[in-house]
Amino acid sequence: FFLSRRTPLHFYTPPKMSTPTTFWRLAGMTYMNYVTRATHSLRSALKEPAKTKAFANSAISYNRSTFDNAVQGAKKEVTKLGQAGK
């Protein structure tokens, strides 16, 4: 069943579930997809200068370091997934 803008809501019947679940699962999304879309929507709705600051904070990086005798070594930025566990 396709739900469009013109379909009145009283014609739409949600699928019946035997166990309760979250709406993002019903939409066929993973949790990470849901969180990514929600945060992007929230950041897009902000006004300047908060919008620019929020998008600047959305960039992430991954660092790794080794431990020898319970002492943390130097941190190195991981640029490729293959480097993550080494």
PyRosetta script that sets phi, psi and omega in degrees:
from pyrosetta import init, pose_from_sequence

init()
pose = pose_from_sequence("FFLSRRTPLHFYTPPKMSTPTTFWRLAGMTYMNYVTRATHSLRSALKEPAKTKAFANSAISYNRSTFDNAVQGAKKEVTKLGQAGK")
pose.set_psi(1, 128.2)
pose.set_omega(1, -178.1)
pose.set_phi(2, -100.3)
pose.set_psi(2, 125.5)
pose.set_omega(2, 179.4)
pose.set_phi(3, -102.9)
pose.set_psi(3, 115.3)
pose.set_omega(3, 179.2)
pose.set_phi(4, -113.1)
pose.set_psi(4, 179.1)
pose.set_omega(4, 178.9)
pose.set_phi(5, -62.4)
pose.set_psi(5, -31.7)
pose.set_omega(5, -175.3)
pose.set_phi(6, -86.7)
pose.set_psi(6, -8.8)
pose.set_omega(6, 179.7)
pose.set_phi(7, -78.6)
pose.set_psi(7, 120.2)
pose.set_omega(7, 176.6)
pose.set_phi(8, -62.1)
pose.set_psi(8, 141.6)
pose.set_omega(8, -176.4)
pose.set_phi(9, -64.6)
pose.set_psi(9, -25.5)
pose.set_omega(9, -179.4)
pose.set_phi(10, -72.1)
pose.set_psi(10, -11.5)
pose.set_omega(10, 175.7)
pose.set_phi(11, -88.7)
pose.set_psi(11, -17.7)
pose.set_omega(11, -178.4)
pose.set_phi(12, -86.1)
pose.set_psi(12, 125.6)
pose.set_omega(12, 176.2)
pose.set_phi(13, -115.1)
pose.set_psi(13, 116.3)
pose.set_omega(13, -179.6)
pose.set_phi(14, -66.3)
pose.set_psi(14, 153.9)
pose.set_omega(14, -179.5)
pose.set_phi(15, -64.2)
pose.set_psi(15, 142.3)
pose.set_omega(15, 179.7)
pose.set_phi(16, -82.1)
pose.set_psi(16, 134.4)
pose.set_omega(16, -178.2)
pose.set_phi(17, -118.0)
pose.set_psi(17, 141.2)
pose.set_omega(17, 177.8)
pose.set_phi(18, -79.2)
pose.set_psi(18, -25.6)
pose.set_omega(18, 177.5)
pose.set_phi(19, -128.9)
pose.set_psi(19, 148.0)
pose.set_omega(19, 178.3)
pose.set_phi(20, -65.8)
pose.set_psi(20, 147.2)
pose.set_omega(20, 178.5)
pose.set_phi(21, -148.6)
pose.set_psi(21, 175.4)
pose.set_omega(21, -179.3)
pose.set_phi(22, -87.9)
pose.set_psi(22, 156.0)
pose.set_omega(22, -175.7)
pose.set_phi(23, -68.0)
pose.set_psi(23, -29.9)
pose.set_omega(23, 179.6)
pose.set_phi(24, -69.0)
pose.set_psi(24, -29.4)
pose.set_omega(24, 174.1)
pose.set_phi(25, -69.8)
pose.set_psi(25, -39.1)
pose.set_omega(25, 177.7)
pose.set_phi(26, -62.7)
pose.set_psi(26, -31.0)
pose.set_omega(26, 179.1)
pose.set_phi(27, -80.7)
pose.set_psi(27, -3.2)
pose.set_omega(27, 178.6)
pose.set_phi(28, 80.3)
pose.set_psi(28, 24.3)
pose.set_omega(28, -178.3)
pose.set_phi(29, -106.1)
pose.set_psi(29, 156.4)
pose.set_omega(29, 169.6)
pose.set_phi(30, -86.0)
pose.set_psi(30, 164.4)
pose.set_omega(30, 179.4)
pose.set_phi(31, -62.4)
pose.set_psi(31, -39.5)
pose.set_omega(31, 179.7)
pose.set_phi(32, -65.6)
pose.set_psi(32, -37.7)
pose.set_omega(32, 174.9)
pose.set_phi(33, -60.9)
pose.set_psi(33, -45.1)
pose.set_omega(33, -179.3)
pose.set_phi(34, -61.4)
pose.set_psi(34, -48.2)
pose.set_omega(34, -178.6)
pose.set_phi(35, -63.8)
pose.set_psi(35, -42.4)
pose.set_omega(35, 179.8)
pose.set_phi(36, -62.2)
pose.set_psi(36, -45.1)
pose.set_omega(36, 179.7)
pose.set_phi(37, -67.6)
pose.set_psi(37, -39.3)
pose.set_omega(37, -179.4)
pose.set_phi(38, -65.9)
pose.set_psi(38, -43.8)
pose.set_omega(38, -180.0)
pose.set_phi(39, -68.5)
pose.set_psi(39, -36.7)
pose.set_omega(39, 177.2)
pose.set_phi(40, -64.7)
pose.set_psi(40, -41.9)
pose.set_omega(40, 178.8)
pose.set_phi(41, -63.1)
pose.set_psi(41, -42.1)
pose.set_omega(41, 179.8)
pose.set_phi(42, -64.9)
pose.set_psi(42, -45.5)
pose.set_omega(42, 179.5)
pose.set_phi(43, -63.7)
pose.set_psi(43, -37.2)
pose.set_omega(43, 180.0)
pose.set_phi(44, -68.3)
pose.set_psi(44, -27.5)
pose.set_omega(44, -177.6)
pose.set_phi(45, -81.0)
pose.set_psi(45, -14.0)
pose.set_omega(45, -178.7)
pose.set_phi(46, -71.0)
pose.set_psi(46, 155.3)
pose.set_omega(46, 175.2)
pose.set_phi(47, -95.1)
pose.set_psi(47, 159.4)
pose.set_omega(47, 177.3)
pose.set_phi(48, -66.9)
pose.set_psi(48, 147.3)
pose.set_omega(48, 1.2)
pose.set_phi(49, -87.7)
pose.set_psi(49, -3.6)
pose.set_omega(49, -178.7)
pose.set_phi(50, -63.0)
pose.set_psi(50, -32.7)
pose.set_omega(50, -179.0)
pose.set_phi(51, -63.7)
pose.set_psi(51, -47.4)
pose.set_omega(51, 179.7)
pose.set_phi(52, -63.3)
pose.set_psi(52, -41.7)
pose.set_omega(52, 179.7)
pose.set_phi(53, -65.6)
pose.set_psi(53, -40.3)
pose.set_omega(53, -179.9)
pose.set_phi(54, -66.2)
pose.set_psi(54, -41.7)
pose.set_omega(54, 178.8)
pose.set_phi(55, -69.1)
pose.set_psi(55, -31.5)
pose.set_omega(55, 176.7)
pose.set_phi(56, -67.6)
pose.set_psi(56, -34.8)
pose.set_omega(56, 179.2)
pose.set_phi(57, -76.7)
pose.set_psi(57, -11.4)
pose.set_omega(57, -176.9)
pose.set_phi(58, -78.4)
pose.set_psi(58, -16.3)
pose.set_omega(58, 178.2)
pose.set_phi(59, -73.7)
pose.set_psi(59, 131.3)
pose.set_omega(59, -179.1)
pose.set_phi(60, -122.7)
pose.set_psi(60, 159.0)
pose.set_omega(60, 174.5)
pose.set_phi(61, -140.5)
pose.set_psi(61, 164.7)
pose.set_omega(61, -177.1)
pose.set_phi(62, -126.1)
pose.set_psi(62, 126.1)
pose.set_omega(62, 178.3)
pose.set_phi(63, -113.3)
pose.set_psi(63, 154.1)
pose.set_omega(63, 175.5)
pose.set_phi(64, -133.7)
pose.set_psi(64, 154.7)
pose.set_omega(64, 175.4)
pose.set_phi(65, -152.4)
pose.set_psi(65, 157.8)
pose.set_omega(65, 178.7)
pose.set_phi(66, -106.0)
pose.set_psi(66, 156.2)
pose.set_omega(66, 178.8)
pose.set_phi(67, -117.5)
pose.set_psi(67, 129.8)
pose.set_omega(67, 174.6)
pose.set_phi(68, -126.1)
pose.set_psi(68, 120.9)
pose.set_omega(68, -179.3)
pose.set_phi(69, 53.3)
pose.set_psi(69, 46.0)
pose.set_omega(69, 177.5)
pose.set_phi(70, 63.5)
pose.set_psi(70, 23.0)
pose.set_omega(70, 176.8)
pose.set_phi(71, -119.5)
pose.set_psi(71, 126.2)
pose.set_omega(71, -179.2)
pose.set_phi(72, -74.5)
pose.set_psi(72, 132.7)
pose.set_omega(72, 177.4)
pose.set_phi(73, -82.3)
pose.set_psi(73, -172.7)
pose.set_omega(73, -179.6)
pose.set_phi(74, -67.2)
pose.set_psi(74, 144.3)
pose.set_omega(74, 177.7)
pose.set_phi(75, -82.3)
pose.set_psi(75, 139.3)
pose.set_omega(75, 176.9)
pose.set_phi(76, -127.8)
pose.set_psi(76, 133.9)
pose.set_omega(76, -179.2)
pose.set_phi(77, -74.2)
pose.set_psi(77, 137.1)
pose.set_omega(77, 178.4)
pose.set_phi(78, -95.5)
pose.set_psi(78, 120.8)
pose.set_omega(78, -179.9)
pose.set_phi(79, -105.7)
pose.set_psi(79, -18.9)
pose.set_omega(79, 178.2)
pose.set_phi(80, -129.7)
pose.set_psi(80, 146.8)
pose.set_omega(80, -177.0)
pose.set_phi(81, -59.8)
pose.set_psi(81, -33.1)
pose.set_omega(81, -179.8)
pose.set_phi(82, -65.2)
pose.set_psi(82, -19.2)
pose.set_omega(82, 179.7)
pose.set_phi(83, -85.3)
pose.set_psi(83, -12.1)
pose.set_omega(83, -169.7)
pose.set_phi(84, -59.9)
pose.set_psi(84, -42.9)
pose.set_omega(84, -174.8)
pose.set_phi(85, -96.7)
pose.set_psi(85, 6.1)
pose.set_omega(85, -175.4)
pose.set_phi(86, -100.8)
pose.dump_pdb("model.pdb")
